[in-house]
Amino acid sequence: MTTGARHGSEARRDGAQGALPDALEWPAERLGDALEALALGSGLDPRAIAAPVPTAGHFRSADALASWIEQAAAHLGVEAEPVSARYDEIDAALLGLAPALVWMRGGDAPRFVAIAGREGRDLAVLCADRSTARAPVAAISGRLCRPLEAQVLPEIERLLDRAGVRPRRRGGARRALLREHLAPVVIDGLWRLRLPPGAPFRRHVEAARIPRRALGLVAAHVSAYALFLLVWATVGRSILDDHLDEGWLYAGALLLATVVPLRQLMAWLSGVVAIDLSALLKQRLLAGALALDPEEVRGEGAGRFLGRVIESEAIEALALGGGVASVAAALELVAAAFVLAQGAAGALHAALLAAWAILVGALCARFYRRRELWTAARLAMTHDLIERLVGHRTRLAQERRGRWHHGEDEALSQYLLRSRDIDRTQIELAALMPRGWLITGIAGLVPPFLSGAGTPARYAVALGGILLASRALQGLSGGLSSLASAAIAWRQVATLFQAAARGGAPPPPLPPDAGRTPPAVAPGEATSGGAAGRAAPRAPVLEAHELSFRHQGRARPTVTDVSLRIEAGERILLQGPSGGGKSTLSALLSGLRAPESGLLLLNGLDRHMLGAAAWRRRVAAAPQFHENHVLAGTFAYNLLMARRWPPRPGDLEEAEAVCHELGLGELLGRMPGGLNQVVGETGWQLSHGERSRLYIARALLQDAEVVVLDESFAALDPETLERALRCVLRRARTLVVIAHP
């Protein structure tokens, strides 16, 4: 293995034709086994089911292979994230990629390398016999980049020959020229395996090794606190006994010096735990936001969504910090109770401390109730403000000036009262409780002092315990108040957190011909609205049988018992009155909504078999104007976001061609950046008609089997409409247009 790895490294350095040992590469027919073995070896706990098996059809193109790998990983219960890296950064990318699957191009048949981990500058590779071998990263990158380097090596060799470069300097010159030519080239064919966002959060936490680090944090804190108490006990007793020994001083100094690295370890562990847990929480909330049903999103409002975002930040800041502080304070409180029990007042002091801790908990409960009311008032004000900002132009035009600020003073007054209540409770928790304990603790020393019981050493221990308990109570009050705030914030974001787990079992990988795109049909071959005039029936693309859908909160269904059959190449015009359910039906056909009852098939497969994402890739929709958006980004991104990003040169060329066919060429000429011009609310402003044609172009460039256009031509003048319609009829394979009569 070492010899083969060295040979691969030399191939990378000199551009020679080398190869990794066959044992390090998985053949194409065992790609499913490689995914399963890599998931098992990385602790991702895949499903205990048979590994999927690819066929020759899955290797026809890079896109087909990528789609199969992603679906096969989902079939196993993990996620395959596609990764790309520049040629000059490929070594660093491979070192930080594990667990990952790497597609080794070139040769007679596709082969793959399964990277299980990193060992210094080497990679731990999972072999085809499921053993693990070690290979230098240069060997893997050399094999990966060899087909790319082979394209420019002949030209480089001719250049070196003409320049008369000496043999001993030829290797360095070759490497420099390769970097110069290929540095900006992006290399794909890499997939990182990880848990899906919807997996149980416990598995994400365990995979990130957070419990182990949290236990280490607790152990470090307990050790540091115990060493501190030991220093205090040994040195303090020597002082009180009036025979301070130099050896005890040195011992105390050494113990204090040991506390310093423990404190540093605590700071590092708490930071790592907080950062990792925060990242997992944000990923989960983002996945949940993207998994929400459109009806849920539509019913929320922009202000409430902003409130959820604000509260998610509160969870991150308060829950993590408050949790660590509460655990540390609880440990210190137990230690303080033990110290107090050894003091002059004995069990009386420990009982007083327990009662005071219960009082702190009661105050925290009152703080929770007041914080809940304050949060509700603040979020209501946020929602109202955002809604007013969104409708500001309408209010300026149609609402009387005297009513612009109606209700704001009352809301501010309520918010001020809630703020005063919560500030008062926070003062009680942060200031009065620790200081009140100092008075109570000292008062607890009065009975033994009056009775003459106890020694000076025990009084000193009691005073030390009082100070330790005061510090612990201060940390406990702050930590519990933070946890209470985080619990209130959790009620706002729990929906997003739980939404990430929706969807049930992922679909199995598709056979190579399932969902295969039919050949394009010329516009003249299809008649509007039916199959008349064709010699032979075509295969149905979309089939609906007794579809029904009811909007949430409505008594009557919007769509009832709809059955239809759309064949490849057909052009369908769907007309009807407003409110008749046309847009709802288009949302059902395009996968934006799930039917309440009935059966909907795309190329013979239902939505559960294909998956929601795969369905939307095959059926492109341009929703109505008020439900479609220009995102803040370049014009090219808004055009190609449904196709791929970053784009390939051919994608940009086709996007520009579609724009010219739709009459957007003049717009491209006006914008200084052309396709790279930033558009959206903070960029170049597009007119109503330009937005409509952008939405049409976005749907066409998705290269889907079926295109559904909902009121997409309503904002166009007759001449532009005719031009846009010709483009749509020419480019859409199967077309459904929704319009008013």
C-alpha positions in Angstrom: 0.0 0.0 0.0 2.8 2.4 0.8 4.5 1.8 -2.6 1.2 2.4 -4.4 0.5 5.6 -2.4 4.1 6.9 -3.2 3.6 6.1 -6.9 0.3 8.1 -6.8 2.1 11.0 -5.1 4.7 11.0 -7.8 2.0 11.0 -10.4 0.6 14.2 -8.9 4.0 15.8 -8.8 5.2 15.0 -12.2 1.9 14.5 -14.1 2.8 10.8 -14.8 0.1 8.2 -15.3 -0.1 6.4 -11.9 -2.8 4.6 -10.1 -3.8 3.8 -6.6 -3.9 0.2 -5.5 -7.1 -1.5 -6.6 -7.9 -2.4 -3.0 -8.3 1.3 -2.1 -11.0 1.8 -4.8 -14.5 0.6 -4.9 -15.9 -0.5 -8.3 -19.0 1.2 -9.7 -21.3 -1.8 -9.1 -20.5 -1.7 -5.3 -21.1 2.0 -4.9 -24.1 1.2 -2.6 -22.0 -1.0 -0.4 -19.4 1.7 -0.2 -22.0 4.2 1.1 -23.3 1.7 3.6 -19.8 0.7 4.9 -18.7 4.4 5.1 -21.9 5.3 7.1 -21.4 2.4 9.4 -17.7 3.1 10.0 -18.3 6.8 10.7 -20.9 6.1 13.3 -23.8 7.6 11.3 -26.0 4.6 12.2 -27.6 3.9 8.7 -30.8 1.9 8.4 -30.5 -1.8 8.6 -31.7 -2.4 5.1 -30.1 -3.7 1.9 -27.7 -1.3 0.3 -29.0 0.1 -3.0 -27.4 -1.2 -6.2 -26.6 1.2 -9.1 -27.0 0.2 -12.8 -25.3 1.4 -15.9 -28.0 4.0 -16.4 -26.9 5.8 -13.3 -23.5 6.5 -14.8 -24.6 8.1 -18.0 -23.9 11.6 -16.7 -22.5 13.4 -13.7 -25.9 14.8 -12.8 -27.5 11.3 -12.9 -24.8 9.9 -10.7 -25.1 12.8 -8.2 -28.8 12.4 -8.1 -28.5 8.6 -7.4 -25.9 9.1 -4.7 -28.1 11.6 -2.9 -31.1 9.3 -3.1 -29.2 6.2 -2.1 -27.8 8.0 0.9 -31.3 9.1 1.9 -32.5 5.5 1.4 -29.8 4.5 4.1 -30.9 7.3 6.4 -27.9 9.6 5.9 -27.3 12.7 3.7 -24.7 13.0 0.9 -23.7 16.7 0.6 -22.1 17.5 -2.8 -18.8 19.4 -2.3 -16.5 21.0 -4.8 -13.0 22.5 -4.5 -10.5 24.4 -6.6 -7.6 22.5 -8.1 -5.1 24.4 -5.9 -7.1 23.7 -2.7 -8.0 20.1 -3.3 -5.5 18.7 -0.7 -6.9 20.8 2.1 -10.5 20.0 1.0 -9.8 16.2 1.2 -8.2 16.5 4.6 -11.3 18.1 6.0 -13.9 16.1 4.1 -14.2 12.8 6.0 -16.4 10.8 5.9 -16.7 11.3 2.2 -17.0 9.5 -1.1 -14.7 10.6 -4.0 -15.5 9.8 -7.6 -12.3 8.8 -9.5 -12.8 9.7 -13.1 -10.9 8.2 -16.0 -10.2 4.6 -16.8 -12.5 2.0 -18.3 -15.2 2.2 -15.5 -16.0 4.6 -12.7 -14.4 3.9 -9.4 -14.7 5.5 -6.0 -12.6 6.1 -2.9 -14.3 6.1 0.6 -12.5 8.4 3.0 -13.2 7.4 6.6 -11.0 9.9 8.5 -7.8 11.8 8.8 -4.5 10.8 10.3 -2.2 13.7 10.2 -1.4 14.5 6.6 -2.7 11.1 5.5 -6.2 9.9 4.9 -7.8 6.7 6.4 -9.4 5.0 3.4 -12.0 2.3 3.7 -11.0 -0.5 1.3 -13.3 -2.6 -0.8 -12.8 -5.5 1.7 -14.0 -3.1 4.4 -10.6 -2.9 6.0 -9.0 0.5 6.6 -5.7 1.6 5.0 -3.6 4.7 5.3 -2.8 6.7 2.2 -1.1 10.1 1.7 -3.5 12.9 0.7 -1.3 13.6 -2.4 -2.0 10.1 -3.7 -5.7 10.5 -3.5 -5.6 14.1 -5.0 -3.2 12.9 -7.7 -5.5 10.2 -8.8 -8.5 12.6 -8.6 -6.8 15.3 -10.7 -5.1 13.0 -13.2 -7.8 13.2 -15.9 -7.8 17.0 -15.6 -4.1 17.3 -15.7 -3.9 15.0 -18.8 -5.8 17.6 -20.8 -3.0 20.2 -20.4 0.1 18.1 -19.9 0.8 17.7 -23.7 0.8 21.4 -24.2 3.0 21.9 -21.1 5.5 19.3 -22.2 5.8 21.0 -25.6 6.3 24.3 -23.9 9.0 22.9 -21.7 10.7 21.3 -24.7 10.8 24.6 -26.6 12.1 26.4 -23.5 14.9 23.9 -23.1 14.2 23.3 -19.4 16.8 20.9 -17.9 15.5 17.5 -16.7 16.4 18.1 -13.1 14.3 21.3 -13.1 11.5 20.0 -15.3 9.4 18.6 -12.4 9.2 21.9 -10.6 8.4 23.8 -13.8 5.7 21.3 -14.7 4.1 21.7 -11.3 4.2 25.5 -11.5 2.6 25.5 -14.9 -0.1 23.0 -13.8 -1.0 25.3 -10.9 -1.0 28.3 -13.3 -3.3 26.6 -15.8 -5.7 24.7 -13.4 -5.7 26.7 -10.2 -9.2 28.3 -10.8 -10.7 25.0 -12.1 -13.4 23.6 -9.8 -13.3 19.9 -9.1 -16.6 18.2 -8.2 -17.4 14.5 -7.7 -17.0 14.8 -3.9 -19.8 13.9 -1.4 -19.6 14.4 2.4 -21.7 12.0 4.4 -23.5 13.4 7.4 -26.7 12.9 9.4 -29.8 14.4 7.8 -31.2 17.6 9.4 -34.3 15.7 10.4 -32.5 13.0 12.3 -33.1 12.9 16.1 -31.2 15.8 17.7 -29.7 13.4 20.2 -27.8 11.7 17.3 -26.5 15.0 16.1 -25.3 15.9 19.5 -23.6 12.5 20.0 -22.0 12.7 16.5 -20.5 16.0 17.5 -19.1 14.5 20.7 -20.8 17.1 22.8 -21.7 14.8 25.7 -18.1 13.7 26.1 -16.9 17.3 26.2 -19.7 18.4 28.6 -18.6 15.6 31.0 -15.0 16.8 30.6 -16.2 20.4 31.4 -18.0 19.2 34.6 -15.0 17.1 35.7 -12.6 20.1 35.1 -14.9 22.4 37.1 -15.2 19.9 40.0 -11.4 19.3 40.0 -10.7 23.1 40.0 -13.2 23.8 42.8 -11.9 20.9 44.9 -8.3 22.1 44.5 -9.3 25.6 45.5 -11.0 24.3 48.6 -8.0 22.1 49.4 -5.7 25.2 49.2 -8.0 27.2 51.4 -8.3 24.3 53.9 -4.5 23.6 54.2 -3.2 27.1 54.2 -6.0 28.5 56.3 -5.7 25.9 58.9 -2.0 26.5 59.2 -2.6 30.2 59.7 -5.3 29.7 62.3 -3.2 27.2 64.2 -0.5 29.9 64.3 2.3 27.8 62.9 2.5 28.7 59.2 4.9 26.2 57.6 6.9 27.2 54.5 6.2 23.8 53.0 2.5 24.3 53.2 2.8 27.6 51.4 4.7 25.9 48.6 2.1 23.2 48.5 -0.7 25.8 48.3 1.1 27.7 45.5 1.5 24.5 43.5 -2.2 23.6 44.0 -3.1 27.1 42.8 -0.9 26.8 39.8 -2.7 23.5 39.0 -6.0 25.4 39.0 -4.8 27.7 36.2 -4.6 25.1 33.4 -7.9 23.6 34.7 -9.6 27.0 34.3 -8.1 27.3 30.8 -9.4 23.8 30.0 -12.9 24.8 31.3 -12.9 27.9 29.1 -11.9 26.0 26.0 -14.4 23.2 26.6 -17.3 25.6 27.4 -16.5 27.5 24.2 -16.3 24.4 22.0 -19.6 23.0 23.5 -21.3 26.3 23.0 -20.1 26.8 19.4 -20.9 23.2 18.3 -24.3 23.1 20.0 -25.1 26.5 18.6 -24.2 25.4 15.1 -26.4 22.2 15.4 -29.3 24.3 16.7 -29.1 26.8 13.8 -28.9 24.0 11.2 -31.9 22.3 12.8 -33.9 25.5 12.8 -33.0 26.4 9.2 -34.0 22.9 8.1 -37.2 23.2 10.0 -38.0 26.6 8.4 -37.5 25.1 4.9 -39.7 22.1 5.8 -42.7 24.2 6.9 -45.8 23.7 4.9 -46.7 26.8 2.6 -50.0 27.1 4.4 -48.2 27.5 7.8 -45.8 30.1 6.3 -48.7 32.0 4.7 -50.6 32.2 8.0 -47.7 33.5 10.1 -46.9 36.9 8.8 -43.4 38.6 8.4 -43.5 40.1 11.9 -44.1 36.8 13.6 -41.3 35.2 11.6 -38.9 37.9 12.6 -39.9 37.3 16.2 -39.0 33.6 15.8 -35.6 34.6 14.4 -35.0 36.9 17.4 -36.1 34.3 19.8 -33.8 31.7 18.2 -30.9 34.0 18.9 -32.1 34.2 22.5 -32.1 30.5 22.8 -28.5 30.3 21.6 -27.3 33.1 23.9 -29.3 32.3 27.0 -29.8 28.5 27.0 -26.1 27.7 26.4 -24.7 30.3 28.8 -27.5 29.7 31.4 -27.1 26.0 31.3 -23.4 26.1 31.9 -23.8 28.7 34.7 -26.6 26.8 36.3 -24.7 23.5 36.4 -21.6 25.2 37.7 -23.6 27.1 40.4 -25.4 23.9 41.5 -22.1 22.1 42.0 -20.7 25.1 43.9 -23.9 25.2 46.0 -23.5 21.6 47.0 -19.9 22.2 47.9 -20.8 25.3 49.9 -23.5 23.3 51.8 -20.8 20.7 52.7 -18.4 23.4 53.9 -21.2 25.1 56.0 -22.0 21.7 57.6 -18.4 21.6 58.9 -18.7 25.2 60.3 -19.7 26.5 63.7 -23.5 26.5 62.9 -23.4 23.0 61.4 -26.6 21.6 59.9 -28.5 24.9 60.7 -26.4 26.7 58.1 -26.9 24.0 55.5 -30.7 24.1 56.2 -30.7 27.9 55.8 -28.9 27.6 52.5 -31.4 25.0 51.2 -34.3 27.3 52.2 -32.6 30.2 50.5 -32.1 28.2 47.3 -35.8 27.3 47.3 -36.6 31.0 47.6 -34.3 31.7 44.6 -36.3 29.1 42.6 -39.6 30.8 43.6 -38.3 34.1 42.4 -37.2 32.6 39.2 -40.7 31.2 38.7 -42.1 34.7 39.1 -39.5 36.0 36.7 -40.6 33.4 34.2 -44.2 34.5 34.4 -43.3 38.2 34.0 -40.8 37.5 31.3 -43.5 35.5 29.4 -45.9 38.5 29.5 -43.0 40.9 28.5 -42.0 38.7 25.6 -45.6 38.5 24.3 -45.9 42.3 24.4 -42.5 42.7 22.6 -43.3 40.2 19.9 -46.7 41.7 19.3 -45.1 45.1 18.8 -42.5 43.6 16.5 -45.2 42.0 14.4 -47.3 45.2 14.2 -44.2 47.2 13.2 -43.2 44.9 10.4 -46.7 44.7 9.1 -46.9 48.5 9.1 -43.6 48.7 7.2 -44.7 46.2 4.6 -47.9 48.0 4.0 -46.4 51.5 4.3 -47.1 52.6 0.8 -50.7 51.5 0.9 -51.2 53.3 4.2 -49.7 56.5 2.9 -52.1 56.4 -0.1 -55.3 55.3 1.5 -55.3 55.7 5.3 -56.0 58.9 7.1 -52.9 60.6 8.6 -54.5 60.7 12.0 -54.8 56.9 12.2 -51.2 56.1 11.2 -50.1 55.7 14.8 -53.4 54.4 16.2 -52.8 52.0 19.0 -49.1 52.5 19.3 -49.3 54.5 22.6 -51.3 51.8 24.3 -48.9 49.1 23.2 -45.9 51.1 24.4 -47.6 51.7 27.8 -48.2 48.0 28.2 -44.7 47.2 27.2 -43.3 49.8 29.7 -45.3 48.3 32.6 -44.1 44.8 31.7 -40.5 46.0 31.5 -40.7 47.6 34.9 -42.0 44.4 36.4 -39.3 42.2 34.9 -36.6 44.7 35.8 -37.7 44.7 39.4 -37.6 40.9 39.5 -34.2 40.8 37.9 -32.9 43.2 40.6 -34.2 40.9 43.3 -32.5 37.9 41.7 -29.2 39.5 40.8 -28.6 41.8 43.8 -30.9 41.2 46.8 -30.8 37.4 46.9 -26.9 37.0 47.2 -26.6 39.9 49.6 -29.7 38.8 51.5 -28.0 35.5 52.0 -24.9 37.1 53.4 -27.1 38.7 56.1 -29.0 35.5 56.7 -25.8 33.4 56.8 -24.1 35.7 59.3 -27.3 35.7 61.4 -27.0 32.0 61.5 -23.8 32.3 63.4 -25.5 34.1 66.3 -26.8 31.0 68.2 -23.4 29.2 68.4 -21.7 32.5 69.2 -24.1 33.2 72.1 -23.8 29.7 73.4 -20.0 29.8 73.2 -19.9 26.7 71.0 -17.3 26.3 68.2 -13.7 27.1 67.7 -12.1 29.9 65.7 -11.3 27.5 62.9 -14.9 26.4 62.7 -16.1 30.0 62.6 -13.6 30.7 59.8 -15.0 27.6 57.9 -18.5 28.9 58.4 -17.6 32.4 57.1 -15.8 30.8 54.1 -18.9 28.7 53.4 -21.2 31.8 53.5 -19.0 33.5 50.9 -18.9 30.5 48.7 -22.7 30.1 48.9 -23.2 33.8 48.1 -21.1 33.3 44.9 -23.0 30.1 44.0 -26.4 31.8 44.6 -25.4 34.7 42.4 -24.4 32.3 39.6 -27.6 30.2 40.1 -29.9 33.2 40.0 -28.3 34.4 36.7 -28.3 30.9 35.2 -31.9 30.1 36.1 -33.1 33.4 34.8 -31.3 32.8 31.5 -32.8 29.3 31.3 -36.3 30.7 32.0 -35.8 33.2 29.2 -34.6 30.4 26.9 -37.7 28.3 27.8 -40.0 31.1 26.8 -38.0 31.6 23.5 -38.3 27.9 22.9 -42.1 28.1 22.7 -41.6 30.4 19.7 -39.1 28.2 17.8 -40.3 24.7 18.8 -42.4 24.6 15.6 -39.3 25.2 13.5 -37.3 22.7 15.5 -39.9 19.9 15.2 -40.6 20.7 11.5 -37.2 19.4 10.5 -38.2 15.9 11.4 -41.2 15.8 9.0 -41.3 13.8 5.9 -41.2 10.2 7.2 -39.0 7.6 5.5 -37.2 8.9 2.4 -37.9 7.3 -1.0 -35.7 4.5 -2.3 -33.3 5.2 -5.1 -35.0 5.3 -8.5 -34.2 2.8 -11.3 -32.3 4.5 -14.1 -35.3 4.8 -16.4 -37.8 6.0 -13.8 -38.7 9.6 -14.4 -36.6 9.7 -17.5 -37.2 12.8 -19.5 -39.1 12.0 -22.7 -37.9 13.4 -26.0 -38.7 17.0 -26.7 -41.9 17.5 -28.7 -42.1 20.2 -31.4 -44.9 22.7 -30.8 -46.7 21.8 -34.0 -47.0 18.1 -33.0 -49.3 18.8 -30.0 -52.8 20.3 -30.2 -54.0 22.6 -27.5 -55.9 20.8 -24.8 -55.9 17.2 -26.1 -54.4 14.3 -28.0 -56.5 14.7 -31.2 -54.6 14.4 -34.4 -51.9 12.1 -33.1 -51.4 8.7 -34.7 -50.5 6.9 -31.5 -51.2 7.7 -27.8 -48.3 9.0 -25.7 -47.3 8.0 -22.3 -49.0 10.1 -19.5 -46.6 12.5 -17.7 -49.1 13.6 -15.0 -52.2 11.7 -13.9 -54.6 12.8 -11.2 -57.4 10.7 -9.9 -60.1 12.2 -7.7 -57.9 14.9 -6.1 -59.3 17.0 -3.3 -57.8 19.8 -1.2 -59.2 21.9 1.6 -57.4 25.0 2.9 -56.8 25.1 6.7 -59.6 26.7 8.6 -62.1 26.4 5.7 -65.3 24.4 5.7 -65.6 23.8 2.0 -62.8 22.2 -0.1 -61.2 24.3 -2.8 -60.6 21.3 -5.2 -63.0 18.4 -5.2 -62.7 15.1 -7.1 -60.5 16.4 -9.9 -59.2 13.8 -12.4 -57.0 14.6 -15.4 -54.4 13.1 -17.7 -51.6 15.1 -19.2 -49.5 13.4 -21.9 -46.0 14.2 -23.0 -45.9 17.2 -25.3 -49.4 18.5 -24.6 -50.2 22.2 -24.2 -53.0 22.7 -21.7 -55.0 25.9 -21.1 -56.9 26.0 -17.8 -59.4 28.8 -17.4 -62.0 29.6 -14.8 -63.3 32.4 -12.5 -61.4 33.8 -9.6 -61.6 31.7 -6.5 -62.4 28.6 -8.6 -59.3 26.6 -7.4 -57.1 27.0 -10.5 -54.0 28.2 -8.5 -54.6 25.5 -5.9 -54.7 22.8 -8.6 -51.5 24.2 -10.1 -49.9 24.0 -6.6 -51.0 20.4 -6.3 -49.6 19.5 -9.7 -46.3 21.2 -9.1 -45.8 19.6 -5.6 -46.1 22.8 -3.6 -49.1 21.3 -1.8 -50.0 17.7 -0.9 -53.6 16.6 -1.8 -55.9 15.8 1.0 -57.2 12.8 -0.8 -56.9 11.2 -4.2 -53.9 10.0 -6.2 -51.4 12.1 -8.2 -48.7 10.3 -10.3 -45.7 11.6 -12.2 -44.5 9.1 -14.8 -46.3 6.4 -12.9 -44.8 7.3 -9.5 -46.5 9.1 -6.6 -45.0 11.9 -4.5 -44.0 9.6 -1.7 -41.9 7.4 -4.0 -40.3 10.4 -5.8 -39.9 12.7 -2.8 -41.0 16.3 -2.7 -37.7 17.7 -4.0 -37.5 15.2 -6.9 -41.1 16.0 -7.8 -40.4 19.8 -7.9 -37.3 19.2 -10.1 -39.5 17.5 -12.7 -42.5 19.8 -12.5 -41.4 23.5 -12.7 -44.0 26.1 -11.6 -44.2 29.9 -11.9 -46.7 30.8 -9.2 -48.9 33.9 -9.3 -47.1 37.3 -9.0 -47.9 37.8 -5.3 -46.5 34.4 -4.4 -43.3 34.7 -6.5 -40.2 36.7 -5.6 -37.1 38.3 -6.9 -34.4 37.4 -4.5 -31.6 39.7 -3.5 -28.8 38.5 -5.7 -27.6 38.7 -9.3 -30.0 38.4 -12.2 -28.2 35.2 -13.2 -28.9 33.7 -9.8 -32.6 34.5 -10.0 -32.7 32.9 -13.4 -30.7 29.7 -12.6 -31.5 29.1 -8.9 -33.7 26.1 -9.8 -31.2 24.6 -12.2 -27.8 24.7 -10.4 -25.6 27.2 -8.7 -22.8 28.0 -9.2 -23.6 27.8 -13.0 -21.6 26.3 -15.8 -20.7 28.4 -18.9 -23.4 26.7 -20.9 -26.0 27.6 -18.3 -25.2 31.3 -18.6 -25.3 31.1 -22.4 -28.7 29.4 -22.3 -30.1 31.9 -19.7 -29.1 34.8 -21.9 -30.7 33.2 -24.9 -34.0 32.7 -23.1 -33.9 36.3 -21.9 -33.6 37.5 -25.5 -36.4 35.2 -26.6 -38.6 36.7 -23.9 -37.8 40.3 -24.8 -35.5 40.9 -21.9 -32.5 41.7 -24.1 -33.1 45.4 -23.7 -33.1 45.0 -19.9 -29.7 43.2 -20.0 -28.3 46.0 -22.2 -29.5 48.7 -19.7 -28.1 47.0 -16.6 -24.4 47.8 -16.1 -23.6 44.3 -14.9 -25.8 42.4 -17.4 -26.5 38.9 -16.0 -24.3 39.7 -13.0 -26.3 42.8 -12.0 -27.7 42.6 -8.5 -31.5 42.9 -8.5 -34.1 42.8 -5.8 -35.2 45.3 -3.2 -31.7 46.7 -2.7 -30.5 46.3 -6.3 -31.7 47.1 -9.8 -35.5 47.6 -9.7 -37.5 45.5 -12.2 -40.9 46.5 -13.6 -44.0 44.3 -13.2 -43.6 42.9 -16.7 -39.9 42.3 -16.3 -40.5 40.3 -13.1 -43.2 38.2 -14.9 -40.8 37.3 -17.7 -38.1 36.6 -15.1 -40.4 34.1 -13.4 -41.2 32.5 -16.8 -37.5 32.2 -17.7 -36.7 30.7 -14.3 -39.3 27.9 -14.8 -38.1 27.2 -18.4 -34.4 27.1 -17.4 -35.2 24.4 -14.8 -35.4 22.1 -17.8 -38.3 20.2 -16.2 -40.7 17.7 -17.9 -43.7 19.8 -17.1 -44.0 23.6 -16.8 -46.9 25.1 -15.0 -47.5 28.9 -15.5 -50.0 30.5 -13.2 -51.2 33.9 -14.6 -47.7 34.5 -15.9 -48.8 36.5 -19.0 -51.3 38.8 -17.3 -48.9 41.7 -16.9 -47.6 41.7 -20.5 -48.8 43.9 -23.4 -50.1 42.0 -26.5 -46.8 42.3 -28.5 -44.6 41.1 -25.5 -47.2 38.4 -24.7 -47.0 37.0 -28.2 -43.2 36.9 -28.1 -43.1 35.3 -24.7 -45.7 32.7 -25.7 -43.7 31.7 -28.7 -40.7 31.2 -26.5 -42.6 29.1 -24.0 -44.2 26.9 -26.6 -40.8 26.3 -28.2 -39.0 25.4 -25.0 -41.5 23.7 -22.7 -41.8 20.0 -23.2 -45.2 19.8 -21.6 -47.1 22.9 -20.7 -50.0 23.9 -18.4 -51.1 27.6 -18.6 -53.6 29.0 -16.1 -55.4 32.2 -17.1 -58.6 34.1 -16.6 -61.2 33.8 -19.4 
